[in-house]
Amino acid sequence: MIIYNVTVNVDDSVHTDWLYWIRNEHIPEMLATGKFVKALMTKVLVKEEMGGQSYSIQYTAKSKDSLARYYKEDAPKLREEAGRFGDKVLMFRTELEIISEQTEFKPQ
């Protein structure tokens, strides 16, 4: 499994509009591409010197090929839509490969 991580810093002046858009429009559109099996949105609790609010959205893809197909078939349109916020929203993207996943140990 591959995680496509998008870390975002959102200026306070557009925060409410962006939060609505990302949760109700963009994430559902990303999942609708069929390239991702789930999305996890988290708020970054460390305060940035530049201000604003920061988030990490992690989209889980089944394979590197699924992510490559997203880049080719869907990314240009979806990134263009994200441009509506201009320089009030700064993003950087990383790709992560899941090596292992563990859960809390519960003795019996």
Rosetta silent file (secondary structure, phi, psi, omega in degrees, C-alpha in Angstrom):
SEQUENCE: MIIYNVTVNVDDSVHTDWLYWIRNEHIPEMLATGKFVKALMTKVLVKEEMGGQSYSIQYTAKSKDSLARYYKEDAPKLREEAGRFGDKVLMFRTELEIISEQTEFKPQ
SCORE:     score description
SCORE:     0.000 S_00000001
   1 L     0.000  146.178 -178.698    0.000    0.000    0.000 S_00000001
   2 E  -120.933  137.125  174.717    1.142    3.530   -0.798 S_00000001
   3 E  -106.676  125.740  173.251    0.204    6.690    1.066 S_00000001
   4 E   -98.971  105.684 -175.161   -0.054    9.901   -0.926 S_00000001
   5 E  -101.255  128.323  176.490    0.366   12.549    1.775 S_00000001
   6 E  -118.026  114.433  177.099   -0.590   16.173    1.184 S_00000001
   7 E   -99.412  132.054 -170.332    0.491   18.588    3.916 S_00000001
   8 E  -130.822  135.879  169.124   -1.322   21.910    3.746 S_00000001
   9 E  -112.469  126.188 -173.685   -0.971   25.279    5.474 S_00000001
  10 E  -116.079  123.952  176.487   -4.153   27.343    5.279 S_00000001
  11 L   -63.772  141.600 -178.553   -4.296   31.088    5.918 S_00000001
  12 H   -57.535  -28.592 -176.890   -6.887   32.032    8.542 S_00000001
  13 H   -67.439  -21.343  179.025   -8.652   34.314    6.046 S_00000001
  14 H  -120.335    6.456 -172.391   -9.800   31.312    3.947 S_00000001
  15 H   -55.643  -49.477 -177.336   -9.779   28.610    6.600 S_00000001
  16 H   -61.685  -46.348  179.069  -13.545   28.140    6.934 S_00000001
  17 H   -64.564  -43.438 -179.665  -14.127   28.014    3.168 S_00000001
  18 H   -63.462  -44.933 -178.257  -11.152   25.716    2.588 S_00000001
  19 H   -60.394  -41.969  176.694  -12.175   23.326    5.377 S_00000001
  20 H   -62.639  -48.183 -177.424  -15.659   22.987    3.914 S_00000001
  21 H   -60.803  -47.731 -175.322  -14.255   22.478    0.403 S_00000001
  22 H   -64.785  -41.311 -176.325  -11.630   19.886    1.357 S_00000001
  23 H   -77.883  -36.637 -172.311  -14.022   17.769    3.428 S_00000001
  24 H  -102.037  -17.105 -179.383  -17.163   18.012    1.286 S_00000001
  25 H  -121.292  -58.959 -169.994  -15.814   18.363   -2.244 S_00000001
  26 H   -68.537  -51.800 -179.288  -12.130   17.572   -2.711 S_00000001
  27 H   -60.217  -46.089  175.610  -11.660   14.435   -0.599 S_00000001
  28 H   -58.620  -36.967  177.562  -14.845   12.847   -1.998 S_00000001
  29 H   -66.337  -39.516  177.103  -13.621   13.680   -5.538 S_00000001
  30 H   -61.214  -45.762 -179.759  -10.240   12.099   -4.791 S_00000001
  31 H   -67.124  -33.303 -179.278  -11.900    8.916   -3.551 S_00000001
  32 H   -67.407  -16.176  177.131  -14.274    8.908   -6.536 S_00000001
  33 L   -66.021  -20.211 -176.990  -11.281    8.509   -8.884 S_00000001
  34 L    79.676    3.079 -178.513  -11.114    4.888   -7.741 S_00000001
  35 L   -89.798  -14.662 -175.927   -7.356    5.205   -7.217 S_00000001
  36 E  -125.416  145.697 -179.127   -7.543    5.416   -3.404 S_00000001
  37 E   -97.009  -20.277  176.914   -9.189    3.139   -0.858 S_00000001
  38 E  -164.258  165.644  176.463   -9.415    5.639    1.990 S_00000001
  39 E  -135.781  139.928  177.340   -8.470    9.113    3.163 S_00000001
  40 E  -125.786  121.644  179.219   -7.389   10.266    6.613 S_00000001
  41 E  -109.608  127.196  179.340   -7.378   13.981    7.439 S_00000001
  42 E  -128.248  152.677  176.200   -5.467   15.153   10.496 S_00000001
  43 E   -97.154  134.011  176.937   -4.737   18.545   11.977 S_00000001
  44 E   -79.714  124.323 -174.719   -1.096   19.383   12.656 S_00000001
  45 L   -87.718  -16.373  177.391   -0.876   20.492   16.279 S_00000001
  46 L   -75.842  128.107  179.558    2.542   22.174   16.023 S_00000001
  47 L   -75.108  133.636  178.116    2.081   25.901   15.362 S_00000001
  48 L   -86.228  144.023  176.968    3.804   27.194   12.252 S_00000001
  49 L   -61.508  -31.932 -177.927    5.828   30.413   12.386 S_00000001
  50 L   -74.871   -8.628 -178.882    4.022   31.572    9.243 S_00000001
  51 L    86.508 -165.846 -178.879    0.684   31.302   11.060 S_00000001
  52 L    74.592 -168.983 -179.946   -2.463   29.738    9.703 S_00000001
  53 E  -124.064  142.731 -178.226   -3.566   26.188   10.339 S_00000001
  54 E  -117.721  147.232 -178.799   -1.890   23.068    9.020 S_00000001
  55 E  -138.319  158.769  170.787   -3.332   19.711    8.027 S_00000001
  56 E  -126.353  127.031  175.358   -2.155   16.398    6.623 S_00000001
  57 E  -115.149  121.569 -177.862   -4.405   14.452    4.307 S_00000001
  58 E  -111.818  115.670  178.203   -3.288   10.877    3.679 S_00000001
  59 E  -101.364  126.155 -178.781   -4.800    9.059    0.724 S_00000001
  60 E   -97.321  121.713  176.918   -4.133    5.315    0.675 S_00000001
  61 E  -105.999  149.160 -179.976   -3.579    3.729   -2.732 S_00000001
  62 L   -67.685  -30.882 -174.868   -3.404   -0.028   -3.311 S_00000001
  63 L  -155.009  167.690  174.695   -0.239    0.266   -5.374 S_00000001
  64 H   -63.540  -33.969  178.207    2.343    2.569   -6.925 S_00000001
  65 H   -64.317  -41.837  177.049    0.592    1.937  -10.241 S_00000001
  66 H   -59.182  -42.661  179.353   -2.704    3.278   -8.850 S_00000001
  67 H   -66.771  -40.946  177.988   -0.913    6.431   -7.742 S_00000001
  68 H   -60.889  -40.751  178.203    0.793    6.778  -11.141 S_00000001
  69 H   -66.542  -35.205  175.412   -2.598    6.503  -12.854 S_00000001
  70 H   -60.663  -48.819 -179.962   -3.949    9.203  -10.501 S_00000001
  71 H   -56.274  -43.010 -175.391   -1.092   11.539  -11.516 S_00000001
  72 H   -76.095  -43.614 -170.574   -1.751   10.921  -15.208 S_00000001
  73 H   -95.147  -28.502 -169.857   -5.556   10.821  -15.293 S_00000001
  74 L  -125.008  -30.988 -172.057   -6.829   12.950  -12.407 S_00000001
  75 H   -57.533  -45.643 -177.206   -4.190   15.141  -10.762 S_00000001
  76 H   -55.773  -46.358 -178.681   -4.147   18.039  -13.250 S_00000001
  77 H   -67.018  -45.423 -177.175   -7.894   18.706  -12.922 S_00000001
  78 H   -69.074  -35.245  177.403   -8.039   18.226   -9.147 S_00000001
  79 H   -70.094  -34.833  177.122   -4.971   20.388   -8.540 S_00000001
  80 H   -61.902  -42.526  178.377   -6.444   23.119  -10.745 S_00000001
  81 H   -62.333  -36.458  179.196   -9.562   23.147   -8.576 S_00000001
  82 H   -67.602  -20.583 -179.909   -7.389   23.496   -5.472 S_00000001
  83 H   -67.991   -9.898 -179.519   -5.871   26.627   -7.046 S_00000001
  84 H   -58.378  -20.872 -178.009   -9.031   28.593   -6.223 S_00000001
  85 H   -94.078   -1.569  176.119   -7.427   29.583   -2.912 S_00000001
  86 H    56.326 -139.245 -177.284   -4.316   31.043   -4.537 S_00000001
  87 H   -83.587    9.488  176.916   -1.380   31.750   -2.250 S_00000001
  88 H   -82.540  -11.539  178.616   -3.597   31.501    0.845 S_00000001
  89 E  -130.725  119.661  179.519   -3.103   27.726    0.800 S_00000001
  90 E  -110.537  133.820 -176.809    0.384   26.206    0.563 S_00000001
  91 E  -129.976  148.397  164.007    0.810   22.477   -0.103 S_00000001
  92 E  -139.681  148.233 -171.637    3.545   19.945   -0.392 S_00000001
  93 E  -118.973  142.937  174.993    3.149   16.319   -1.324 S_00000001
  94 E  -137.284  154.316  175.340    5.045   13.183   -0.365 S_00000001
  95 E  -111.152  133.418 -178.756    4.712    9.513   -1.228 S_00000001
  96 E  -127.443  140.774  175.196    5.076    6.948    1.532 S_00000001
  97 E  -104.805  128.754  178.501    5.228    3.165    1.356 S_00000001
  98 L   -75.531  121.467  179.718    3.618    1.224    4.193 S_00000001
  99 L   -94.272  -47.077  176.169    6.187   -1.237    5.525 S_00000001
 100 L  -154.896  160.167  178.024    4.233   -2.533    8.510 S_00000001
 101 L  -136.988  130.921 -179.445    1.251   -1.588   10.605 S_00000001
 102 L  -125.979  153.098  176.599    0.803   -2.456   14.248 S_00000001
 103 L  -119.980  170.196 -178.918   -2.016   -1.911   16.666 S_00000001
 104 L   -55.690  135.842  177.319   -2.191   -1.594   20.414 S_00000001
 105 L   -80.191  127.278  177.710   -1.202   -4.756   22.253 S_00000001
 106 L  -121.951  104.774 -179.956   -4.022   -6.114   24.396 S_00000001
 107 L   -63.321  147.441 -178.998   -3.010   -8.952   26.721 S_00000001
 108 L   -93.445    0.000    0.000   -5.592  -11.705   27.080 S_00000001
